[in-house]
Amino acid sequence: MKIKTSITLSEDLLETVDRLALDYKNRSEFIEFALRKMIAQMNREQQDERDVAIINQHLEELNAEAEDVLEYQVIP
């Protein structure tokens, strides 16, 4: 379901949107595509930040495990 809304953009941004929207049905379709892409990117970045935080919480344990594994490696 689509809902009509109104936004205010700077003139230079709107000119860029209009130029890039030529490959889309209309300006709205392009803006929706761009927003979905940006939101997906932001979600990935937030997930990456959560993953790094989890890794950092277990850093000592993970490093100890890695060192243990390296001790079992066979060196020719």
PDB file of N, CA, C and O in Angstrom, chain B, residues numbered from 101:
ATOM      1  N   MET B 101       0.840  -1.172   0.000  1.00  0.00           N
ATOM      2  CA  MET B 101       0.000   0.000   0.000  1.00  0.00           C
ATOM      3  C   MET B 101       0.890   1.242   0.000  1.00  0.00           C
ATOM      4  O   MET B 101       1.821   1.346   0.799  1.00  0.00           O
ATOM      5  N   LYS B 102       0.610   2.144  -0.866  1.00  0.00           N
ATOM      6  CA  LYS B 102       1.359   3.392  -0.965  1.00  0.00           C
ATOM      7  C   LYS B 102       0.597   4.483  -0.238  1.00  0.00           C
ATOM      8  O   LYS B 102      -0.631   4.556  -0.294  1.00  0.00           O
ATOM      9  N   ILE B 103       1.360   5.337   0.452  1.00  0.00           N
ATOM     10  CA  ILE B 103       0.777   6.468   1.158  1.00  0.00           C
ATOM     11  C   ILE B 103       1.436   7.731   0.637  1.00  0.00           C
ATOM     12  O   ILE B 103       2.663   7.830   0.608  1.00  0.00           O
ATOM     13  N   LYS B 104       0.644   8.674   0.233  1.00  0.00           N
ATOM     14  CA  LYS B 104       1.167   9.942  -0.284  1.00  0.00           C
ATOM     15  C   LYS B 104       1.695  10.770   0.881  1.00  0.00           C
ATOM     16  O   LYS B 104       1.055  10.888   1.926  1.00  0.00           O
ATOM     17  N   THR B 105       2.879  11.341   0.675  1.00  0.00           N
ATOM     18  CA  THR B 105       3.481  12.175   1.712  1.00  0.00           C
ATOM     19  C   THR B 105       4.167  13.363   1.057  1.00  0.00           C
ATOM     20  O   THR B 105       4.311  13.419  -0.164  1.00  0.00           O
ATOM     21  N   SER B 106       4.576  14.286   1.865  1.00  0.00           N
ATOM     22  CA  SER B 106       5.260  15.474   1.353  1.00  0.00           C
ATOM     23  C   SER B 106       6.564  15.631   2.110  1.00  0.00           C
ATOM     24  O   SER B 106       6.596  15.518   3.335  1.00  0.00           O
ATOM     25  N   ILE B 107       7.650  15.894   1.372  1.00  0.00           N
ATOM     26  CA  ILE B 107       8.942  16.141   2.005  1.00  0.00           C
ATOM     27  C   ILE B 107       9.540  17.410   1.416  1.00  0.00           C
ATOM     28  O   ILE B 107       9.171  17.845   0.324  1.00  0.00           O
ATOM     29  N   THR B 108      10.456  17.985   2.153  1.00  0.00           N
ATOM     30  CA  THR B 108      11.143  19.180   1.691  1.00  0.00           C
ATOM     31  C   THR B 108      12.602  18.824   1.466  1.00  0.00           C
ATOM     32  O   THR B 108      13.270  18.298   2.356  1.00  0.00           O
ATOM     33  N   LEU B 109      13.093  19.119   0.256  1.00  0.00           N
ATOM     34  CA  LEU B 109      14.480  18.823  -0.099  1.00  0.00           C
ATOM     35  C   LEU B 109      15.161  20.081  -0.588  1.00  0.00           C
ATOM     36  O   LEU B 109      14.515  20.998  -1.095  1.00  0.00           O
ATOM     37  N   SER B 110      16.462  20.114  -0.433  1.00  0.00           N
ATOM     38  CA  SER B 110      17.207  21.247  -0.986  1.00  0.00           C
ATOM     39  C   SER B 110      17.148  21.168  -2.509  1.00  0.00           C
ATOM     40  O   SER B 110      17.000  20.091  -3.086  1.00  0.00           O
ATOM     41  N   GLU B 111      17.267  22.319  -3.138  1.00  0.00           N
ATOM     42  CA  GLU B 111      17.123  22.404  -4.592  1.00  0.00           C
ATOM     43  C   GLU B 111      18.163  21.543  -5.309  1.00  0.00           C
ATOM     44  O   GLU B 111      17.834  20.852  -6.273  1.00  0.00           O
ATOM     45  N   ASP B 112      19.408  21.578  -4.849  1.00  0.00           N
ATOM     46  CA  ASP B 112      20.455  20.799  -5.519  1.00  0.00           C
ATOM     47  C   ASP B 112      20.214  19.301  -5.392  1.00  0.00           C
ATOM     48  O   ASP B 112      20.492  18.542  -6.320  1.00  0.00           O
ATOM     49  N   LEU B 113      19.696  18.874  -4.242  1.00  0.00           N
ATOM     50  CA  LEU B 113      19.392  17.455  -4.063  1.00  0.00           C
ATOM     51  C   LEU B 113      18.245  17.034  -4.975  1.00  0.00           C
ATOM     52  O   LEU B 113      18.294  15.968  -5.588  1.00  0.00           O
ATOM     53  N   LEU B 114      17.233  17.855  -5.063  1.00  0.00           N
ATOM     54  CA  LEU B 114      16.100  17.540  -5.925  1.00  0.00           C
ATOM     55  C   LEU B 114      16.532  17.464  -7.390  1.00  0.00           C
ATOM     56  O   LEU B 114      16.049  16.611  -8.135  1.00  0.00           O
ATOM     57  N   GLU B 115      17.430  18.341  -7.803  1.00  0.00           N
ATOM     58  CA  GLU B 115      17.939  18.291  -9.176  1.00  0.00           C
ATOM     59  C   GLU B 115      18.673  16.972  -9.433  1.00  0.00           C
ATOM     60  O   GLU B 115      18.533  16.370 -10.497  1.00  0.00           O
ATOM     61  N   THR B 116      19.453  16.534  -8.447  1.00  0.00           N
ATOM     62  CA  THR B 116      20.168  15.257  -8.570  1.00  0.00           C
ATOM     63  C   THR B 116      19.190  14.098  -8.614  1.00  0.00           C
ATOM     64  O   THR B 116      19.350  13.180  -9.418  1.00  0.00           O
ATOM     65  N   VAL B 117      18.183  14.132  -7.760  1.00  0.00           N
ATOM     66  CA  VAL B 117      17.155  13.088  -7.757  1.00  0.00           C
ATOM     67  C   VAL B 117      16.473  13.027  -9.115  1.00  0.00           C
ATOM     68  O   VAL B 117      16.299  11.943  -9.674  1.00  0.00           O
ATOM     69  N   ASP B 118      16.094  14.150  -9.638  1.00  0.00           N
ATOM     70  CA  ASP B 118      15.411  14.180 -10.939  1.00  0.00           C
ATOM     71  C   ASP B 118      16.304  13.639 -12.051  1.00  0.00           C
ATOM     72  O   ASP B 118      15.827  12.952 -12.956  1.00  0.00           O
ATOM     73  N   ARG B 119      17.585  13.944 -11.985  1.00  0.00           N
ATOM     74  CA  ARG B 119      18.514  13.441 -13.010  1.00  0.00           C
ATOM     75  C   ARG B 119      18.650  11.920 -12.896  1.00  0.00           C
ATOM     76  O   ARG B 119      18.615  11.215 -13.904  1.00  0.00           O
ATOM     77  N   LEU B 120      18.802  11.420 -11.677  1.00  0.00           N
ATOM     78  CA  LEU B 120      18.976   9.980 -11.474  1.00  0.00           C
ATOM     79  C   LEU B 120      17.678   9.200 -11.666  1.00  0.00           C
ATOM     80  O   LEU B 120      17.705   8.009 -11.975  1.00  0.00           O
ATOM     81  N   ALA B 121      16.560   9.861 -11.485  1.00  0.00           N
ATOM     82  CA  ALA B 121      15.259   9.194 -11.584  1.00  0.00           C
ATOM     83  C   ALA B 121      14.837   8.930 -13.019  1.00  0.00           C
ATOM     84  O   ALA B 121      13.803   8.303 -13.249  1.00  0.00           O
ATOM     85  N   LEU B 122      15.605   9.386 -13.976  1.00  0.00           N
ATOM     86  CA  LEU B 122      15.241   9.184 -15.381  1.00  0.00           C
ATOM     87  C   LEU B 122      15.140   7.699 -15.748  1.00  0.00           C
ATOM     88  O   LEU B 122      14.393   7.329 -16.653  1.00  0.00           O
ATOM     89  N   ASP B 123      15.892   6.857 -15.045  1.00  0.00           N
ATOM     90  CA  ASP B 123      15.859   5.413 -15.308  1.00  0.00           C
ATOM     91  C   ASP B 123      14.711   4.713 -14.582  1.00  0.00           C
ATOM     92  O   ASP B 123      14.569   3.494 -14.683  1.00  0.00           O
ATOM     93  N   TYR B 124      13.907   5.460 -13.865  1.00  0.00           N
ATOM     94  CA  TYR B 124      12.794   4.902 -13.097  1.00  0.00           C
ATOM     95  C   TYR B 124      11.487   5.457 -13.651  1.00  0.00           C
ATOM     96  O   TYR B 124      11.483   6.394 -14.450  1.00  0.00           O
ATOM     97  N   LYS B 125      10.376   4.862 -13.211  1.00  0.00           N
ATOM     98  CA  LYS B 125       9.073   5.329 -13.686  1.00  0.00           C
ATOM     99  C   LYS B 125       8.843   6.791 -13.347  1.00  0.00           C
ATOM    100  O   LYS B 125       8.337   7.569 -14.157  1.00  0.00           O
ATOM    101  N   ASN B 126       9.235   7.149 -12.111  1.00  0.00           N
ATOM    102  CA  ASN B 126       9.015   8.526 -11.664  1.00  0.00           C
ATOM    103  C   ASN B 126       9.913   8.814 -10.466  1.00  0.00           C
ATOM    104  O   ASN B 126      10.628   7.935  -9.984  1.00  0.00           O
ATOM    105  N   ARG B 127       9.866  10.022 -10.009  1.00  0.00           N
ATOM    106  CA  ARG B 127      10.676  10.452  -8.870  1.00  0.00           C
ATOM    107  C   ARG B 127      10.365   9.623  -7.624  1.00  0.00           C
ATOM    108  O   ARG B 127      11.283   9.238  -6.899  1.00  0.00           O
ATOM    109  N   SER B 128       9.112   9.347  -7.369  1.00  0.00           N
ATOM    110  CA  SER B 128       8.722   8.584  -6.177  1.00  0.00           C
ATOM    111  C   SER B 128       9.328   7.190  -6.176  1.00  0.00           C
ATOM    112  O   SER B 128       9.803   6.715  -5.145  1.00  0.00           O
ATOM    113  N   GLU B 129       9.312   6.536  -7.330  1.00  0.00           N
ATOM    114  CA  GLU B 129       9.881   5.189  -7.413  1.00  0.00           C
ATOM    115  C   GLU B 129      11.380   5.226  -7.105  1.00  0.00           C
ATOM    116  O   GLU B 129      11.895   4.358  -6.400  1.00  0.00           O
ATOM    117  N   PHE B 130      12.077   6.236  -7.638  1.00  0.00           N
ATOM    118  CA  PHE B 130      13.504   6.358  -7.371  1.00  0.00           C
ATOM    119  C   PHE B 130      13.768   6.623  -5.887  1.00  0.00           C
ATOM    120  O   PHE B 130      14.649   6.000  -5.295  1.00  0.00           O
ATOM    121  N   ILE B 131      13.022   7.527  -5.293  1.00  0.00           N
ATOM    122  CA  ILE B 131      13.221   7.849  -3.873  1.00  0.00           C
ATOM    123  C   ILE B 131      12.941   6.628  -3.011  1.00  0.00           C
ATOM    124  O   ILE B 131      13.670   6.369  -2.054  1.00  0.00           O
ATOM    125  N   GLU B 132      11.899   5.876  -3.335  1.00  0.00           N
ATOM    126  CA  GLU B 132      11.601   4.664  -2.570  1.00  0.00           C
ATOM    127  C   GLU B 132      12.746   3.654  -2.694  1.00  0.00           C
ATOM    128  O   GLU B 132      13.145   3.041  -1.703  1.00  0.00           O
ATOM    129  N   PHE B 133      13.277   3.480  -3.916  1.00  0.00           N
ATOM    130  CA  PHE B 133      14.401   2.580  -4.134  1.00  0.00           C
ATOM    131  C   PHE B 133      15.613   3.031  -3.312  1.00  0.00           C
ATOM    132  O   PHE B 133      16.250   2.224  -2.636  1.00  0.00           O
ATOM    133  N   ALA B 134      15.922   4.333  -3.378  1.00  0.00           N
ATOM    134  CA  ALA B 134      17.081   4.864  -2.665  1.00  0.00           C
ATOM    135  C   ALA B 134      16.929   4.705  -1.155  1.00  0.00           C
ATOM    136  O   ALA B 134      17.887   4.345  -0.471  1.00  0.00           O
ATOM    137  N   LEU B 135      15.743   4.969  -0.635  1.00  0.00           N
ATOM    138  CA  LEU B 135      15.503   4.815   0.801  1.00  0.00           C
ATOM    139  C   LEU B 135      15.640   3.365   1.235  1.00  0.00           C
ATOM    140  O   LEU B 135      16.249   3.077   2.265  1.00  0.00           O
ATOM    141  N   ARG B 136      15.070   2.444   0.446  1.00  0.00           N
ATOM    142  CA  ARG B 136      15.184   1.021   0.790  1.00  0.00           C
ATOM    143  C   ARG B 136      16.648   0.585   0.810  1.00  0.00           C
ATOM    144  O   ARG B 136      17.074  -0.154   1.698  1.00  0.00           O
ATOM    145  N   LYS B 137      17.413   1.052  -0.177  1.00  0.00           N
ATOM    146  CA  LYS B 137      18.832   0.704  -0.253  1.00  0.00           C
ATOM    147  C   LYS B 137      19.594   1.277   0.945  1.00  0.00           C
ATOM    148  O   LYS B 137      20.421   0.586   1.540  1.00  0.00           O
ATOM    149  N   MET B 138      19.326   2.510   1.293  1.00  0.00           N
ATOM    150  CA  MET B 138      19.994   3.148   2.425  1.00  0.00           C
ATOM    151  C   MET B 138      19.620   2.474   3.732  1.00  0.00           C
ATOM    152  O   MET B 138      20.479   2.263   4.587  1.00  0.00           O
ATOM    153  N   ILE B 139      18.352   2.133   3.897  1.00  0.00           N
ATOM    154  CA  ILE B 139      17.905   1.466   5.121  1.00  0.00           C
ATOM    155  C   ILE B 139      18.565   0.091   5.237  1.00  0.00           C
ATOM    156  O   ILE B 139      18.981  -0.301   6.328  1.00  0.00           O
ATOM    157  N   ALA B 140      18.664  -0.638   4.137  1.00  0.00           N
ATOM    158  CA  ALA B 140      19.336  -1.942   4.154  1.00  0.00           C
ATOM    159  C   ALA B 140      20.799  -1.784   4.551  1.00  0.00           C
ATOM    160  O   ALA B 140      21.322  -2.582   5.330  1.00  0.00           O
ATOM    161  N   GLN B 141      21.463  -0.755   4.018  1.00  0.00           N
ATOM    162  CA  GLN B 141      22.858  -0.505   4.359  1.00  0.00           C
ATOM    163  C   GLN B 141      22.997  -0.162   5.845  1.00  0.00           C
ATOM    164  O   GLN B 141      23.909  -0.652   6.511  1.00  0.00           O
ATOM    165  N   MET B 142      22.112   0.662   6.355  1.00  0.00           N
ATOM    166  CA  MET B 142      22.155   1.035   7.763  1.00  0.00           C
ATOM    167  C   MET B 142      21.924  -0.183   8.650  1.00  0.00           C
ATOM    168  O   MET B 142      22.573  -0.333   9.685  1.00  0.00           O
ATOM    169  N   ASN B 143      20.994  -1.058   8.243  1.00  0.00           N
ATOM    170  CA  ASN B 143      20.748  -2.279   9.008  1.00  0.00           C
ATOM    171  C   ASN B 143      21.981  -3.171   9.029  1.00  0.00           C
ATOM    172  O   ASN B 143      22.315  -3.744  10.066  1.00  0.00           O
ATOM    173  N   ARG B 144      22.674  -3.294   7.865  1.00  0.00           N
ATOM    174  CA  ARG B 144      23.903  -4.092   7.815  1.00  0.00           C
ATOM    175  C   ARG B 144      24.972  -3.505   8.727  1.00  0.00           C
ATOM    176  O   ARG B 144      25.653  -4.238   9.444  1.00  0.00           O
ATOM    177  N   GLU B 145      25.118  -2.184   8.701  1.00  0.00           N
ATOM    178  CA  GLU B 145      26.115  -1.527   9.542  1.00  0.00           C
ATOM    179  C   GLU B 145      25.804  -1.734  11.026  1.00  0.00           C
ATOM    180  O   GLU B 145      26.710  -1.965  11.826  1.00  0.00           O
ATOM    181  N   GLN B 146      24.532  -1.651  11.386  1.00  0.00           N
ATOM    182  CA  GLN B 146      24.149  -1.886  12.784  1.00  0.00           C
ATOM    183  C   GLN B 146      24.432  -3.330  13.183  1.00  0.00           C
ATOM    184  O   GLN B 146      24.902  -3.585  14.291  1.00  0.00           O
ATOM    185  N   GLN B 147      24.149  -4.276  12.287  1.00  0.00           N
ATOM    186  CA  GLN B 147      24.434  -5.680  12.578  1.00  0.00           C
ATOM    187  C   GLN B 147      25.935  -5.895  12.718  1.00  0.00           C
ATOM    188  O   GLN B 147      26.380  -6.626  13.603  1.00  0.00           O
ATOM    189  N   ASP B 148      26.718  -5.261  11.847  1.00  0.00           N
ATOM    190  CA  ASP B 148      28.177  -5.360  11.945  1.00  0.00           C
ATOM    191  C   ASP B 148      28.666  -4.828  13.288  1.00  0.00           C
ATOM    192  O   ASP B 148      29.539  -5.430  13.914  1.00  0.00           O
ATOM    193  N   GLU B 149      28.110  -3.707  13.733  1.00  0.00           N
ATOM    194  CA  GLU B 149      28.498  -3.140  15.024  1.00  0.00           C
ATOM    195  C   GLU B 149      28.157  -4.091  16.162  1.00  0.00           C
ATOM    196  O   GLU B 149      28.945  -4.252  17.093  1.00  0.00           O
ATOM    197  N   ARG B 150      26.978  -4.729  16.093  1.00  0.00           N
ATOM    198  CA  ARG B 150      26.596  -5.702  17.124  1.00  0.00           C
ATOM    199  C   ARG B 150      27.544  -6.903  17.102  1.00  0.00           C
ATOM    200  O   ARG B 150      27.948  -7.401  18.153  1.00  0.00           O
ATOM    201  N   ASP B 151      27.898  -7.367  15.888  1.00  0.00           N
ATOM    202  CA  ASP B 151      28.804  -8.508  15.763  1.00  0.00           C
ATOM    203  C   ASP B 151      30.176  -8.180  16.348  1.00  0.00           C
ATOM    204  O   ASP B 151      30.759  -8.997  17.060  1.00  0.00           O
ATOM    205  N   VAL B 152      30.690  -6.996  16.052  1.00  0.00           N
ATOM    206  CA  VAL B 152      31.990  -6.586  16.591  1.00  0.00           C
ATOM    207  C   VAL B 152      31.931  -6.511  18.112  1.00  0.00           C
ATOM    208  O   VAL B 152      32.870  -6.926  18.791  1.00  0.00           O
ATOM    209  N   ALA B 153      30.845  -5.991  18.647  1.00  0.00           N
ATOM    210  CA  ALA B 153      30.693  -5.906  20.103  1.00  0.00           C
ATOM    211  C   ALA B 153      30.704  -7.299  20.723  1.00  0.00           C
ATOM    212  O   ALA B 153      31.320  -7.505  21.769  1.00  0.00           O
ATOM    213  N   ILE B 154      30.030  -8.255  20.093  1.00  0.00           N
ATOM    214  CA  ILE B 154      30.004  -9.630  20.606  1.00  0.00           C
ATOM    215  C   ILE B 154      31.401 -10.238  20.541  1.00  0.00           C
ATOM    216  O   ILE B 154      31.850 -10.878  21.491  1.00  0.00           O
ATOM    217  N   ILE B 155      32.082 -10.037  19.424  1.00  0.00           N
ATOM    218  CA  ILE B 155      33.444 -10.558  19.286  1.00  0.00           C
ATOM    219  C   ILE B 155      34.348  -9.942  20.348  1.00  0.00           C
ATOM    220  O   ILE B 155      35.141 -10.644  20.974  1.00  0.00           O
ATOM    221  N   ASN B 156      34.230  -8.635  20.552  1.00  0.00           N
ATOM    222  CA  ASN B 156      35.064  -7.970  21.554  1.00  0.00           C
ATOM    223  C   ASN B 156      34.767  -8.466  22.966  1.00  0.00           C
ATOM    224  O   ASN B 156      35.667  -8.519  23.804  1.00  0.00           O
ATOM    225  N   GLN B 157      33.521  -8.829  23.236  1.00  0.00           N
ATOM    226  CA  GLN B 157      33.169  -9.366  24.554  1.00  0.00           C
ATOM    227  C   GLN B 157      33.872 -10.693  24.817  1.00  0.00           C
ATOM    228  O   GLN B 157      34.177 -11.022  25.963  1.00  0.00           O
ATOM    229  N   HIS B 158      34.126 -11.452  23.757  1.00  0.00           N
ATOM    230  CA  HIS B 158      34.713 -12.786  23.891  1.00  0.00           C
ATOM    231  C   HIS B 158      36.138 -12.837  23.352  1.00  0.00           C
ATOM    232  O   HIS B 158      36.657 -13.910  23.041  1.00  0.00           O
ATOM    233  N   LEU B 159      36.761 -11.678  23.245  1.00  0.00           N
ATOM    234  CA  LEU B 159      38.065 -11.567  22.607  1.00  0.00           C
ATOM    235  C   LEU B 159      39.127 -12.447  23.249  1.00  0.00           C
ATOM    236  O   LEU B 159      39.845 -13.159  22.547  1.00  0.00           O
ATOM    237  N   GLU B 160      39.236 -12.409  24.554  1.00  0.00           N
ATOM    238  CA  GLU B 160      40.266 -13.202  25.231  1.00  0.00           C
ATOM    239  C   GLU B 160      40.046 -14.691  25.006  1.00  0.00           C
ATOM    240  O   GLU B 160      40.993 -15.430  24.734  1.00  0.00           O
ATOM    241  N   GLU B 161      38.810 -15.126  25.118  1.00  0.00           N
ATOM    242  CA  GLU B 161      38.486 -16.545  24.912  1.00  0.00           C
ATOM    243  C   GLU B 161      38.790 -16.967  23.471  1.00  0.00           C
ATOM    244  O   GLU B 161      39.355 -18.038  23.249  1.00  0.00           O
ATOM    245  N   LEU B 162      38.421 -16.141  22.501  1.00  0.00           N
ATOM    246  CA  LEU B 162      38.668 -16.455  21.099  1.00  0.00           C
ATOM    247  C   LEU B 162      40.157 -16.482  20.786  1.00  0.00           C
ATOM    248  O   LEU B 162      40.618 -17.350  20.045  1.00  0.00           O
ATOM    249  N   ASN B 163      40.910 -15.542  21.340  1.00  0.00           N
ATOM    250  CA  ASN B 163      42.350 -15.517  21.116  1.00  0.00           C
ATOM    251  C   ASN B 163      43.025 -16.745  21.731  1.00  0.00           C
ATOM    252  O   ASN B 163      43.926 -17.330  21.129  1.00  0.00           O
ATOM    253  N   ALA B 164      42.590 -17.128  22.920  1.00  0.00           N
ATOM    254  CA  ALA B 164      43.153 -18.317  23.568  1.00  0.00           C
ATOM    255  C   ALA B 164      42.861 -19.561  22.744  1.00  0.00           C
ATOM    256  O   ALA B 164      43.720 -20.431  22.601  1.00  0.00           O
ATOM    257  N   GLU B 165      41.652 -19.646  22.203  1.00  0.00           N
ATOM    258  CA  GLU B 165      41.288 -20.793  21.371  1.00  0.00           C
ATOM    259  C   GLU B 165      42.124 -20.818  20.094  1.00  0.00           C
ATOM    260  O   GLU B 165      42.575 -21.881  19.667  1.00  0.00           O
ATOM    261  N   ALA B 166      42.331 -19.663  19.491  1.00  0.00           N
ATOM    262  CA  ALA B 166      43.140 -19.589  18.273  1.00  0.00           C
ATOM    263  C   ALA B 166      44.581 -20.001  18.555  1.00  0.00           C
ATOM    264  O   ALA B 166      45.181 -20.724  17.760  1.00  0.00           O
ATOM    265  N   GLU B 167      45.134 -19.557  19.657  1.00  0.00           N
ATOM    266  CA  GLU B 167      46.499 -19.952  20.027  1.00  0.00           C
ATOM    267  C   GLU B 167      46.582 -21.455  20.252  1.00  0.00           C
ATOM    268  O   GLU B 167      47.559 -22.094  19.859  1.00  0.00           O
ATOM    269  N   ASP B 168      45.568 -22.013  20.877  1.00  0.00           N
ATOM    270  CA  ASP B 168      45.533 -23.459  21.121  1.00  0.00           C
ATOM    271  C   ASP B 168      45.525 -24.232  19.802  1.00  0.00           C
ATOM    272  O   ASP B 168      46.232 -25.229  19.658  1.00  0.00           O
ATOM    273  N   VAL B 169      44.738 -23.778  18.859  1.00  0.00           N
ATOM    274  CA  VAL B 169      44.659 -24.428  17.551  1.00  0.00           C
ATOM    275  C   VAL B 169      45.998 -24.336  16.830  1.00  0.00           C
ATOM    276  O   VAL B 169      46.439 -25.300  16.205  1.00  0.00           O
ATOM    277  N   LEU B 170      46.639 -23.181  16.918  1.00  0.00           N
ATOM    278  CA  LEU B 170      47.926 -22.997  16.248  1.00  0.00           C
ATOM    279  C   LEU B 170      49.001 -23.931  16.804  1.00  0.00           C
ATOM    280  O   LEU B 170      49.909 -24.331  16.076  1.00  0.00           O
ATOM    281  N   GLU B 171      48.904 -24.278  18.075  1.00  0.00           N
ATOM    282  CA  GLU B 171      49.876 -25.206  18.669  1.00  0.00           C
ATOM    283  C   GLU B 171      49.790 -26.592  18.072  1.00  0.00           C
ATOM    284  O   GLU B 171      50.771 -27.335  18.105  1.00  0.00           O
ATOM    285  N   TYR B 172      48.644 -26.963  17.525  1.00  0.00           N
ATOM    286  CA  TYR B 172      48.455 -28.298  16.947  1.00  0.00           C
ATOM    287  C   TYR B 172      48.792 -28.356  15.464  1.00  0.00           C
ATOM    288  O   TYR B 172      48.746 -29.428  14.862  1.00  0.00           O
ATOM    289  N   GLN B 173      49.127 -27.223  14.872  1.00  0.00           N
ATOM    290  CA  GLN B 173      49.461 -27.229  13.465  1.00  0.00           C
ATOM    291  C   GLN B 173      50.791 -27.952  13.234  1.00  0.00           C
ATOM    292  O   GLN B 173      51.740 -27.805  14.004  1.00  0.00           O
ATOM    293  N   VAL B 174      50.831 -28.722  12.173  1.00  0.00           N
ATOM    294  CA  VAL B 174      52.048 -29.436  11.811  1.00  0.00           C
ATOM    295  C   VAL B 174      52.853 -28.544  10.869  1.00  0.00           C
ATOM    296  O   VAL B 174      52.359 -28.096   9.834  1.00  0.00           O
ATOM    297  N   ILE B 175      54.087 -28.303  11.251  1.00  0.00           N
ATOM    298  CA  ILE B 175      54.963 -27.481  10.398  1.00  0.00           C
ATOM    299  C   ILE B 175      56.009 -28.422   9.788  1.00  0.00           C
ATOM    300  O   ILE B 175      56.787 -29.042  10.513  1.00  0.00           O
ATOM    301  N   PRO B 176      56.023 -28.525   8.437  1.00  0.00           N
ATOM    302  CA  PRO B 176      56.960 -29.448   7.797  1.00  0.00           C
ATOM    303  C   PRO B 176      58.398 -28.991   7.883  1.00  0.00           C
ATOM    304  O   PRO B 176      59.293 -29.674   7.385  1.00  0.00           O
TER     305      PRO B 176
END
